[in-house]
Amino acid sequence: MLVETALVVLVYFFIFFIVGTLIKNNSIVDMGWGIGFVLVAIYSMVRTGNYSVVSLLTTLMVTLWGGRLFYHIFIRNVGKPEDFRYANWRKEWGKWVIPRSLFQVYLLQGLMMMIIGFPIVLIHEKSGSEFGALTAIGIAVWLIGYYFEVVGDAELKRFKANPDNKGKLITSGLWALTRHPNYFGEAVMWWGIFIVAISAEASFFSIISPIAITYLLMFVSGVPLLEKSMEKRPGFEAYAKRTNKFFPWFPKKGL
């Protein structure tokens, strides 16, 4: 099942690669991230024929997350030029931009999707899994993560919509508890899905999924990139002193 799903993901990202190359905009790969997991969930569920409560709930959770993320990124990026990250790589790679884009942008994301989506496939393979207390705990953890990501994104969108806030930092709402509530929420959701996988008696090795996404968000492509951008804005130093970088907690008083 894992091999089949990997081939589906490979074809999926190769299609994105062709489109991105033709329009010279590799940032469309970001739009494919969320929906790609929906594809993995639905394909593995249908292919295994597992329509148990646990399997259906897992697919529903992944679809809610992936569909919302796709819409969020689509609205943010549609009609705009290539994201600065991909534009910079395009300049750096020069004549090698096409092969390097294939391997370092599209296929790399495909690999990460298989690693992070590992527990989804395992859940669908466990046809005899029943809903239990551990399943409920996993779903509760997922809901907490979903709340942080959805509300955090909504708060940021409203903040940016106000022209008076241009160049300022959002420091209210969930952003007063953590400087990255949306990234924290995404990591927590995958820990929730991992717990659901364990409840379905999937291999404990599926823990590689939440570990991978948490590491990526905290140290590679999430928090570090955004922190660099935030550091340039007035008030960041004071904000950083009173508000945790990733894990939410009450703001430090007197700062």
PyMOL commands that set and color helices and strands:
alter all, ss='L'
color gray80, all
select helices_A, chain A and resi 2-23+26-48+53-77+84-116+118-125+133-161+163-165+173-176+181-199+204-220+223-230+236-242
alter helices_A, ss='H'
color red, helices_A
deselect
rebuild
show_as cartoon
